[in-house]
Amino acid sequence: MSQSPPPPPSQPAPMGGAGAVGSNKKTYSVLAYVLGWVTGLIFLFVGKDDPDVKWNAANSVVFFGGLSIIITVLGLIPVVGLLTFPLAIVGFIYWIIFLVQGLQGNGERLSAPGLGPYINKYVDQLANSVK
């Protein structure tokens, strides 16, 4: 049983260090996807100091916001409106993928599997526009 001595009175005790910053980054990156584009929009401004959190929030806004617009527009067209249910299922699957990847990662940028190459330039533009 080795016991470390207490810090000298002139130095404060360490409070979490770099591990705490990484866990906040991971938490914010996952929370950016929890309620789709809504939390993405919130964390786009809350996490603007961390480029990875801001990028994940922008990814959530572009992906889920775009999907919401497509589902709404297709829902207004009677015959084509039947596609809204399969698109909602695809959105749910991507939501699960983003949450699982975010929980397994360390707060890095999570690109949409299969769609990432097509939407990443818009995600970069949105993330870079928020200062």
N, C-alpha and C positions, 0 to 999 in steps of 0.2 A: 504494500500500500504506500505508494509515493504520493506525497502531498506537496503541492506547489505553495511556496510562500506567498503571502498577500502582497500586492503591489505597494511600492513605497508611497507615503502620503502625498508626495508631490505629483504623482502620475495617477490619472483616473483609471479605473478598471476597464478593460475592453468591453464594448457593448455590441457583440455580434460580428463585427468586422465585415469582410468581403462576402461572407456567406449570406448575410442579411440582405445585401444589395441584390445578389443573384436571386434570392427567393422572391423579393418584391418584383423583380423583372419577370420572373416566371409567372407569378401570380397575376400581374397586370396583363401579360400577354395572353394568358388563358381567359381572364375576365373580359378581354376585348371581344371574345367570341361567344360569351354566354348567352346574351340576348340578341345575337346577330348584329345587324347594322346599328341598332340603338346603342349598345355598349361600345361598339366600334367607334361611333361618333363621340361618345363621352371620353374614351381613353385616347382618342386622337388628340384631344386637348390636355387631358390630365397627364398623359405620359409623353408629352412633347419634348422632354429633356433627354429621353432615351430613344435613340433611333430605331432600335428593334421593336420596342413597345409601340412606337408611333407607326412603324411599318405594318405590324400585325393589326393594329386598329384600322389603318387605311385598307388593308386587305379585307377585313371584315366588312367595312363600309362598301367597298367596291363589289365584293362577291355577293354578300347577302342583300345589299341594297339593289344591285342590278337584278338579282333573282326575284326580289319582291316586286320590282317594277314590271318585269316580264310576266310574272304570274298575274299581276293586277290587270295588265293590258290584255293578256290572253283570256282572262276571266270575263272580259266585257264582250268578247266575240262568241256567239252562241255555239257554233260547231267546234271551233278550235279550243274553246274553253275546257274541253275534256282533257287537254294536256296539262291543266294546272295541277291535278292530283299527282301525276308522275313527277312533275317538276318539284312539287313540294316534298315528295319522297327523296328525290335526289338531293335537295337542299338539306333535308334531315340527315342523310348519310354523310354529306360533307361536313355538317355541323359536328357530328360524332367524331369524324376523322380529325377535325381541327382541335377538338377538346382532348382527344387521346394523345395526339402528337404534342400538344402543348403541355400536357401533364407529364409526358415522358421526357420532354426536352428541358432545356435550361433557359428558355426565354428567347431562343433564336427565331429568325424569320421563318414562318410556316407558309410555304407556297401551296396553292391548291393543286392537288394531284391531277394531272391531265389538262387542267385549264391554266396553270401557272404561266406558261410561256405567252399566253394570249392576254392575260390581264395584268401581269407584273409591271408593264410600262405605265398603266393607269394608276396602279397602286403606288409606284415610285413618284409619279406626278403629284398625287394627293398627299403623300407623306412629306414631300419636299415643299409643298405649298404652305404647310402649317409651321409657323415659326414660334 
